[in-house]
Amino acid sequence: MKNLYNKLSNIVIVGGGSAGWMTATHLSNQHPQLKITLVESPNHPTVGVGESTIGGISNWLELQGLNDLPFLSETDGTLKLSIRFEDFYRKGAGGFHYPFGKIVVGGQDNLNNNSWFSKQNLHPNTPVSDFADCYYSQMAMVNTNTISETFPNFNYKRDKALHFDATKFGEWLKNNVCIPNGVKHVLKEVKHVIQDKDGYIDHLILDDKEKIKADLFIDCTGFKSLLLGETLKEPFIDFSPILPNNKAWATKIPYKNKEKEICSYTNCTAIDNGWVWKIPLWSRWGAGYVYSDKYVSDEDALDEFKKYLSSKGHTDHDNYEFKKIAMRVGRHKRVWVKNVLAIGLSAGFIEPLESNGLYSVHEFLNCFSSQMEARFPYVTSVDRENVNYGCCNLFDAFTKFVTLHYALSARDDTEYWRDIQRRDWMNVDPLPDDNGTNYWKSLWKQYWVSGFWVNDAGLNCIGAGMHWHPWGLTRQKIGSGIGDSNFYKEEMEQVTKRLNTRKKIWDFQAQGLSSTHDFLKDKFYIGDKNDSLLSKAL
């Protein structure tokens, strides 16, 4: 019976864009015996503003044999070492970074995850931005706007992500990987989706009446979710109780001084009714305002966005093209139902914070292959449920992490931020973990009972940046059992000196390295005529 035991040999991907072509790349590389067809509408453009990724993209590219980044110069790409958050804690509070890679602890410095809090407790004027500077060596490169492949405590292949034009990335994958791998590209409109008596998709009818059948249909149709949502009616879980934003304005901004402006991080700035992204591509800035239309109209949000851009020196608004995007924030209850697997926006979307759009694409694909590799090409209901568990669990965990950026904010300068402050975080969570425990209760348990951050996957950076950490001065004194406060301060001062010393060493080592612009030009953009002309003009 179809619903108990299937053999996969023919897969049809519905939808192109970055999700569709990443899926075709992954499947044609990892399962070359499959017959793969990608059906793409010639009439429906993709969302097309994805420009930023996070660290997991490097693992996926390594799996595809693309970690040397042969596509970077053809996708307007740059390298990304960190994400910067500005004014999320309080308006005017400044910024802090969340770098990629591993936190540097142990070793001859004898430092642990909480050592920095001793430094801040003894020296309260220490800015929260110092946390990342003391724990991640690449911050010395970020702060000096330099890059090297061989920097101490920095793994060039692992500890970076990318900025690129997602539409160009999908096109590059299509032409350089998928078509050479034998993926069939059908540029036609899906007019009808025909189901059998059991509710499985039997075939698609295209605009020229061609019928296409498959063992597995992969839905990459974006927010439309043609197969999983519209056809199979899989329930959708709304994330608005924990994530406030549902709209965005996006635009492209030319550089004024490209050599100086290009940097190695995405900048996120909280403003009145949401936050603004600013992403350095090779030829321009990508910028956008993520907001909630519950608190501000689309027109007023655009005015807020333009006002922010003007404050940063980008005043030529009449020459900018602004694109409005409506976001469907949440996920379907399951991502693999019957013979439909949803990848990308068709499965769900968190919101742009933490650059997670393509993250769910490559991680869902990794989850699928990890489950299938030992049993391929056979699929049972157990395989489907395992993939559902893995994808949904990963998606929900990242959702909670993104939510943390709002929950820990102390802003109260607008109704948007005041409403966030009024939320009963203990009771609004639509996504309890396996045993039904509320995320915030679990986090508080870790915060208070353990008194020690063992996490180095972002929680430490966001917690420190938001002035939220378990290792305050009073607790340090209690936990250490040291009665002599002078002796205690002397011990902690030694920790502070070790942190400062290695930070100074990293800063010194970053001096004299190639600038971010020059590194990219020499490694990826040699002979770029446009860049040469721009440099002469400047």
C-alpha positions as CSV (number, residue, x, y, z in Angstrom):
1,M,0.0,0.0,0.0
2,K,1.2,3.5,-0.9
3,N,0.9,4.9,2.6
4,L,2.9,2.2,4.2
5,Y,5.8,1.4,1.9
6,N,7.1,3.5,-1.0
7,K,10.1,3.3,-3.3
8,L,11.5,6.6,-4.3
9,S,12.8,6.9,-7.8
10,N,11.1,9.9,-9.3
11,I,10.9,13.3,-7.5
12,V,9.3,16.4,-8.7
13,I,10.2,19.8,-7.1
14,V,7.5,22.4,-7.5
15,G,8.9,25.9,-7.3
16,G,12.3,27.4,-8.1
17,G,14.1,30.2,-6.3
18,S,16.9,29.5,-3.8
19,A,14.8,26.8,-2.0
20,G,14.0,24.9,-5.2
21,W,17.4,24.9,-6.6
22,M,19.1,24.2,-3.3
23,T,16.8,21.2,-3.0
24,A,17.6,20.1,-6.6
25,T,21.3,20.5,-5.8
26,H,21.2,18.5,-2.6
27,L,19.1,15.6,-4.0
28,S,21.0,15.3,-7.3
29,N,24.4,15.3,-5.4
30,Q,23.4,13.0,-2.5
31,H,21.0,10.7,-4.4
32,P,22.2,10.7,-8.0
33,Q,20.1,7.7,-8.9
34,L,16.9,9.7,-8.6
35,K,15.1,11.2,-11.5
36,I,14.5,14.8,-10.5
37,T,12.3,17.3,-12.3
38,L,11.9,21.0,-11.2
39,V,8.7,22.7,-12.3
40,E,8.9,26.4,-12.1
41,S,6.3,29.0,-12.9
42,P,7.4,31.6,-15.5
43,N,4.8,34.1,-14.0
44,H,5.4,34.2,-10.3
45,P,8.6,35.9,-9.0
46,T,10.3,34.6,-5.9
47,V,10.4,36.7,-2.7
48,G,13.9,37.5,-3.8
49,V,15.3,39.6,-0.9
50,G,17.3,36.8,0.8
51,E,20.8,38.1,1.2
52,S,22.2,36.8,4.5
53,T,23.0,33.3,5.9
54,I,24.3,31.9,9.2
55,G,27.1,29.4,9.9
56,G,25.3,26.2,8.9
57,I,25.5,27.2,5.2
58,S,29.2,26.3,5.3
59,N,28.5,22.7,6.3
60,W,25.9,22.4,3.6
61,L,28.2,23.9,1.0
62,E,31.0,21.5,2.1
63,L,28.5,18.6,1.6
64,Q,27.9,19.8,-1.9
65,G,31.6,20.3,-2.7
66,L,31.1,24.1,-2.9
67,N,32.9,25.4,0.1
68,D,35.5,27.0,-2.0
69,L,32.7,29.4,-3.0
70,P,33.0,29.3,-6.8
71,F,29.7,31.1,-7.0
72,L,30.5,34.1,-4.8
73,S,31.6,36.5,-7.5
74,E,28.5,35.6,-9.6
75,T,26.1,36.2,-6.7
76,D,27.3,39.6,-5.5
77,G,28.6,37.8,-2.4
78,T,30.7,38.8,0.6
79,L,31.8,36.9,3.7
80,K,30.0,37.2,7.0
81,L,31.7,36.6,10.4
82,S,29.1,38.0,12.8
83,I,25.7,39.6,13.4
84,R,25.5,42.9,15.2
85,F,22.4,43.9,17.2
86,E,21.9,47.6,18.0
87,D,19.4,49.2,20.4
88,F,17.6,45.9,21.1
89,Y,18.2,46.2,24.9
90,R,17.2,49.9,25.2
91,K,17.0,52.7,22.7
92,G,20.4,54.3,22.5
93,A,22.0,51.4,24.4
94,G,24.4,50.7,21.5
95,G,25.3,47.3,20.0
96,F,26.8,43.9,20.5
97,H,27.9,41.0,18.3
98,Y,27.0,37.4,17.9
99,P,30.0,35.9,16.0
100,F,30.0,32.5,14.4
101,G,32.3,29.6,15.5
102,K,33.2,28.3,18.9
103,I,33.8,30.2,22.0
104,V,37.4,30.1,23.1
105,V,37.7,28.7,26.6
106,G,40.1,26.5,28.5
107,G,43.6,26.2,27.4
108,Q,46.5,28.1,29.0
109,D,44.2,31.0,29.8
110,N,42.1,28.8,32.0
111,L,38.9,30.6,31.2
112,N,35.3,29.4,31.1
113,N,32.0,30.5,29.7
114,N,31.3,32.7,32.7
115,S,34.7,34.3,33.2
116,W,33.7,37.5,31.4
117,F,30.9,38.2,33.9
118,S,33.6,38.4,36.6
119,K,35.3,41.1,34.6
120,Q,32.0,43.1,34.1
121,N,31.1,42.7,37.8
122,L,34.4,44.1,38.9
123,H,34.4,46.8,36.2
124,P,30.7,47.8,35.7
125,N,31.5,50.2,32.9
126,T,32.7,47.4,30.7
127,P,30.4,47.5,27.6
128,V,28.5,44.4,26.7
129,S,30.2,44.5,23.3
130,D,33.3,43.4,25.1
131,F,31.9,39.9,25.7
132,A,32.3,38.8,22.1
133,D,35.6,40.6,21.8
134,C,37.0,38.6,24.7
135,Y,35.7,35.2,23.6
136,Y,35.8,35.1,19.8
137,S,39.1,35.9,18.1
138,Q,37.5,36.8,14.7
139,M,36.0,39.9,16.5
140,A,39.4,41.4,16.2
141,M,39.0,41.1,12.4
142,V,35.4,42.4,12.5
143,N,36.5,45.4,14.6
144,T,39.4,46.3,12.2
145,N,37.4,45.4,9.1
146,T,40.0,42.8,8.0
147,I,39.9,39.2,7.0
148,S,42.4,36.4,6.9
149,E,42.1,32.7,6.3
150,T,44.7,31.8,8.9
151,F,43.7,33.8,12.0
152,P,44.4,32.3,15.5
153,N,41.4,30.4,17.0
154,F,39.4,31.0,13.8
155,N,38.4,28.2,11.4
156,Y,38.0,30.0,8.0
157,K,35.9,27.2,6.5
158,R,33.6,26.7,9.5
159,D,33.4,30.0,11.3
160,K,31.9,32.1,8.6
161,A,28.6,32.6,6.7
162,L,27.8,34.5,3.6
163,H,25.9,37.5,2.2
164,F,24.7,37.0,-1.4
165,D,21.8,37.6,-3.7
166,A,19.6,34.6,-3.1
167,T,18.0,34.8,-6.5
168,K,21.4,34.8,-8.3
169,F,22.5,31.9,-6.0
170,G,19.5,29.8,-7.2
171,E,20.3,30.6,-10.8
172,W,24.0,29.7,-10.3
173,L,23.0,26.3,-8.7
174,K,20.6,25.6,-11.6
175,N,23.2,26.3,-14.3
176,N,26.3,25.0,-12.7
177,V,25.1,22.0,-10.6
178,C,21.6,20.9,-11.2
179,I,21.4,20.9,-15.0
180,P,24.8,19.3,-15.4
181,N,23.6,16.7,-12.8
182,G,20.7,15.8,-15.0
183,V,17.9,17.7,-13.3
184,K,15.1,18.4,-15.7
185,H,13.8,22.0,-15.7
186,V,10.2,22.6,-16.7
187,L,9.3,26.3,-17.0
188,K,5.5,26.0,-16.9
189,E,2.6,26.9,-14.6
190,V,1.0,24.2,-12.4
191,K,-2.7,24.6,-13.2
192,H,-4.2,21.7,-11.2
193,V,-3.1,19.3,-8.5
194,I,-4.9,16.0,-8.7
195,Q,-5.2,13.7,-5.6
196,D,-6.0,10.0,-5.5
197,K,-8.7,8.5,-3.3
198,D,-6.3,8.4,-0.3
199,G,-5.4,12.0,-0.5
200,Y,-2.0,11.5,-2.0
201,I,-1.0,13.7,-5.0
202,D,-1.4,11.6,-8.1
203,H,-0.2,14.0,-10.7
204,L,0.1,17.7,-11.6
205,I,-1.5,19.2,-14.7
206,L,0.5,22.0,-16.3
207,D,-0.6,25.0,-18.3
208,D,-0.1,23.0,-21.6
209,K,-2.2,20.1,-20.1
210,E,1.0,18.0,-19.6
211,K,0.6,15.6,-16.7
212,I,3.6,15.0,-14.3
213,K,3.7,12.2,-11.8
214,A,6.2,11.5,-9.0
215,D,6.8,9.3,-6.0
216,L,7.5,12.3,-3.9
217,F,6.5,15.9,-4.6
218,I,8.6,18.6,-2.9
219,D,6.8,21.9,-2.2
220,C,9.1,24.9,-2.8
221,T,6.3,27.3,-3.7
222,G,7.1,29.9,-0.9
223,F,4.4,31.4,1.3
224,K,1.8,30.1,-1.1
225,S,2.5,26.5,0.0
226,L,0.6,25.2,-3.0
227,L,1.0,21.5,-2.2
228,L,1.2,21.2,1.6
229,G,-1.0,24.1,2.6
230,E,-3.5,24.7,-0.2
231,T,-3.9,21.1,-1.4
232,L,-3.3,18.8,1.6
233,K,-4.7,21.4,4.0
234,E,-2.0,20.7,6.6
235,P,-2.8,22.9,9.7
236,F,-0.6,26.0,10.2
237,I,0.7,27.0,13.6
238,D,0.7,30.8,13.9
239,F,3.8,32.2,15.8
240,S,2.3,35.7,16.4
241,P,1.9,35.1,20.1
242,I,5.7,35.0,20.4
243,L,6.9,36.8,17.3
244,P,5.4,40.3,16.7
245,N,6.4,41.0,13.1
246,N,4.5,40.2,9.9
247,K,5.6,42.7,7.2
248,A,8.8,44.1,5.7
249,W,10.0,46.8,3.4
250,A,13.2,46.1,1.4
251,T,15.4,48.1,-0.8
252,K,18.9,48.3,-2.4
253,I,21.3,51.2,-1.6
254,P,24.4,52.1,-3.6
255,Y,27.7,52.5,-1.8
256,K,29.3,55.9,-1.3
257,N,32.7,54.5,-0.5
258,K,32.7,50.8,-1.2
259,E,36.3,50.1,-0.1
260,K,35.5,51.5,3.4
261,E,31.9,50.5,3.7
262,I,32.0,46.8,2.9
263,C,32.2,44.9,6.2
264,S,31.9,41.3,7.4
265,Y,28.7,41.4,9.4
266,T,25.0,41.9,9.1
267,N,23.7,44.9,11.1
268,C,20.3,44.7,12.9
269,T,19.0,47.9,14.5
270,A,15.8,48.0,16.6
271,I,13.7,51.1,15.9
272,D,10.1,52.2,16.8
273,N,8.0,49.3,15.5
274,G,10.5,46.6,14.6
275,W,14.1,46.5,13.3
276,V,16.2,47.3,10.3
277,W,18.6,45.1,8.5
278,K,21.7,46.3,6.6
279,I,23.7,43.8,4.6
280,P,26.9,44.5,2.7
281,L,26.9,42.8,-0.8
282,W,29.7,43.3,-3.2
283,S,28.0,46.0,-5.3
284,R,25.5,47.6,-2.8
285,W,23.8,47.5,0.5
286,G,20.7,45.4,1.0
287,A,18.4,47.0,3.6
288,G,15.0,46.3,5.0
289,Y,12.6,47.2,7.8
290,V,10.8,44.3,9.6
291,Y,7.7,45.5,11.4
292,S,4.2,44.7,12.6
293,D,1.2,46.2,10.9
294,K,-0.7,45.9,14.2
295,Y,1.2,49.0,15.4
296,V,2.0,50.9,12.3
297,S,0.5,51.2,8.8
298,D,2.5,50.2,5.8
299,E,2.8,53.8,4.7
300,D,4.0,55.0,8.1
301,A,6.4,52.1,8.3
302,L,7.9,53.2,5.0
303,D,8.3,56.7,6.4
304,E,10.0,55.3,9.5
305,F,12.4,53.3,7.3
306,K,13.3,56.3,5.2
307,K,13.8,58.4,8.3
308,Y,16.2,55.7,9.6
309,L,18.1,55.5,6.3
310,S,18.4,59.3,6.3
311,S,19.9,59.2,9.8
312,K,22.6,56.9,8.4
313,G,23.4,59.2,5.4
314,H,21.2,57.4,2.8
315,T,19.0,60.3,1.7
316,D,18.5,59.7,-2.0
317,H,15.2,57.9,-1.4
318,D,13.7,58.9,-4.8
319,N,16.2,56.7,-6.5
320,Y,15.5,53.7,-4.2
321,E,13.0,51.0,-5.1
322,F,11.1,49.9,-2.1
323,K,9.5,46.4,-2.1
324,K,6.7,45.5,0.4
325,I,6.7,41.9,1.7
326,A,3.9,40.2,3.7
327,M,5.3,37.4,5.8
328,R,3.5,34.2,7.0
329,V,5.2,33.7,10.3
330,G,4.8,30.2,11.7
331,R,5.0,26.6,10.4
332,H,2.8,23.8,9.3
333,K,2.1,21.1,11.9
334,R,4.1,18.6,9.8
335,V,6.4,19.3,6.9
336,W,6.1,15.8,5.3
337,V,2.6,14.6,4.7
338,K,1.7,11.7,2.5
339,N,3.9,12.1,-0.6
340,V,4.5,15.9,-0.1
341,L,7.6,17.3,1.6
342,A,7.8,21.1,2.1
343,I,11.1,22.9,2.0
344,G,11.6,26.6,2.7
345,L,8.9,29.2,3.1
346,S,6.2,26.6,2.1
347,A,7.0,24.7,5.3
348,G,7.3,27.8,7.5
349,F,9.1,31.0,8.3
350,I,10.3,32.5,11.6
351,E,11.1,36.1,10.5
352,P,14.3,37.5,9.1
353,L,16.1,38.1,12.4
354,E,19.2,35.9,12.7
355,S,19.2,35.3,9.0
356,N,17.3,32.0,9.2
357,G,15.5,31.9,5.9
358,L,17.9,29.6,4.0
359,Y,18.9,27.9,7.3
360,S,15.7,25.9,7.4
361,V,16.2,25.0,3.7
362,H,19.6,23.4,4.1
363,E,18.9,21.9,7.5
364,F,15.6,20.3,6.4
365,L,17.5,18.8,3.4
366,N,20.2,17.5,5.8
367,C,17.5,16.0,8.0
368,F,15.9,14.3,5.0
369,S,19.1,12.8,3.8
370,S,20.3,11.8,7.3
371,Q,17.1,9.8,7.7
372,M,17.0,8.3,4.2
373,E,20.6,7.4,3.6
374,A,20.6,4.0,5.3
375,R,17.1,3.0,3.9
376,F,17.1,4.7,0.6
377,P,15.2,4.4,-1.7
378,Y,12.5,3.0,0.5
379,V,10.2,5.2,2.6
380,T,7.8,4.1,5.4
381,S,5.6,6.1,7.6
382,V,8.2,5.9,10.3
383,D,10.7,7.7,8.1
384,R,8.2,10.4,7.4
385,E,7.5,10.9,11.1
386,N,11.2,10.9,12.0
387,V,11.8,13.7,9.4
388,N,8.9,15.6,10.7
389,Y,10.2,15.4,14.2
390,G,13.7,16.4,13.3
391,C,12.7,19.3,11.1
392,C,10.0,20.7,13.4
393,N,12.1,20.3,16.5
394,L,15.0,22.2,14.8
395,F,12.6,24.9,13.5
396,D,11.0,25.4,16.9
397,A,14.3,25.6,18.7
398,F,15.5,28.3,16.4
399,T,12.1,30.1,16.8
400,K,12.6,30.3,20.6
401,F,16.1,31.6,20.1
402,V,14.8,34.4,17.8
403,T,12.0,35.1,20.3
404,L,14.6,35.6,23.0
405,H,15.8,38.8,21.2
406,Y,12.4,40.4,22.0
407,A,11.6,38.8,25.3
408,L,14.9,40.0,26.9
409,S,14.5,43.6,25.6
410,A,13.9,46.3,28.1
411,R,12.6,48.9,25.5
412,D,9.4,50.7,26.4
413,D,9.7,53.8,24.2
414,T,6.7,52.9,21.9
415,E,3.5,50.9,22.2
416,Y,5.2,48.1,20.1
417,W,7.9,47.6,22.6
418,R,5.6,48.2,25.6
419,D,3.3,45.5,24.3
420,I,6.3,43.1,24.1
421,Q,7.1,44.0,27.8
422,R,3.5,43.2,28.8
423,R,3.5,39.7,27.2
424,D,3.1,36.8,29.7
425,W,5.9,34.8,28.2
426,M,5.2,31.9,30.5
427,N,1.8,31.4,29.0
428,V,1.9,32.5,25.4
429,D,4.2,29.7,24.1
430,P,2.5,27.7,21.3
431,L,5.5,25.3,21.1
432,P,6.1,23.3,24.2
433,D,9.0,20.8,24.1
434,D,8.7,17.0,24.1
435,N,7.5,16.7,27.7
436,G,5.2,19.7,27.5
437,T,7.5,22.0,29.4
438,N,7.3,25.7,28.6
439,Y,10.5,27.1,27.0
440,W,10.7,30.0,29.3
441,K,10.4,27.9,32.4
442,S,13.2,25.6,31.1
443,L,15.3,28.6,30.3
444,W,14.8,30.1,33.8
445,K,15.7,26.7,35.3
446,Q,19.0,26.8,33.4
447,Y,19.5,30.4,34.3
448,W,18.8,30.1,38.0
449,V,19.4,26.5,39.1
450,S,22.7,26.0,37.2
451,G,23.9,29.6,37.4
452,F,26.3,28.7,34.5
453,W,26.0,29.2,30.8
454,V,27.3,26.1,29.0
455,N,25.7,27.2,25.8
456,D,27.9,28.7,23.1
457,A,25.5,28.6,20.3
458,G,24.3,32.2,20.6
459,L,22.4,32.2,23.9
460,N,25.6,33.4,25.6
461,C,26.1,36.3,23.3
462,I,22.4,37.4,23.2
463,G,22.1,37.0,27.0
464,A,25.3,39.1,27.7
465,G,24.2,41.7,25.1
466,M,20.8,42.0,26.8
467,H,22.4,42.3,30.3
468,W,20.8,38.9,31.2
469,H,23.1,36.4,32.7
470,P,23.2,34.1,35.8
471,W,26.6,34.9,37.1
472,G,26.1,38.2,39.0
473,L,28.5,39.5,41.6
474,T,26.4,38.4,44.6
475,R,26.0,34.9,43.2
476,Q,29.6,34.6,42.4
477,K,30.5,35.4,46.0
478,I,27.9,33.0,47.3
479,G,28.9,30.2,44.9
480,S,32.7,30.6,45.4
481,G,32.5,30.3,49.2
482,I,35.2,33.0,49.5
483,G,34.5,35.0,52.6
484,D,37.3,37.5,52.0
485,S,36.0,40.0,49.5
486,N,39.5,41.4,48.9
487,F,40.8,38.0,48.1
488,Y,37.9,37.4,45.8
489,K,38.5,40.6,43.9
490,E,42.1,39.7,43.5
491,E,41.2,36.4,42.0
492,M,38.7,37.9,39.6
493,E,41.1,40.6,38.7
494,Q,43.5,37.9,37.5
495,V,40.7,36.5,35.3
496,T,40.1,40.0,33.9
497,K,43.8,40.4,33.1
498,R,43.8,37.1,31.2
499,L,40.8,38.2,29.1
500,N,42.3,41.6,28.4
501,T,45.6,40.2,27.5
502,R,44.4,37.8,24.8
503,K,42.0,40.4,23.5
504,K,45.0,42.7,23.0
505,I,46.9,39.9,21.3
506,W,44.1,39.2,18.9
507,D,43.7,43.0,18.2
508,F,47.5,43.2,17.4
509,Q,47.4,40.2,15.2
510,A,44.5,41.7,13.2
511,Q,46.5,44.8,12.4
512,G,48.1,44.8,8.9
513,L,45.7,42.1,7.5
514,S,44.0,42.7,4.2
515,S,40.9,44.8,4.5
516,T,37.6,43.1,3.9
517,H,37.3,44.8,0.6
518,D,40.8,43.8,-0.6
519,F,40.5,40.3,0.7
520,L,37.3,39.7,-1.3
521,K,38.7,41.5,-4.4
522,D,41.9,39.5,-4.4
523,K,40.3,36.1,-3.7
524,F,37.0,36.3,-5.5
525,Y,36.7,39.5,-7.6
526,I,40.0,39.6,-9.5
527,G,39.6,41.6,-12.6
528,D,36.2,43.1,-11.6
529,K,36.0,46.1,-14.0
530,N,33.2,47.7,-12.1
531,D,35.2,47.7,-8.9
532,S,38.2,49.2,-10.6
533,L,36.1,52.0,-12.1
534,L,34.5,52.7,-8.7
535,S,37.9,52.9,-7.0
536,K,39.2,55.4,-9.6
537,A,36.1,57.5,-9.2
538,L,36.6,57.6,-5.4
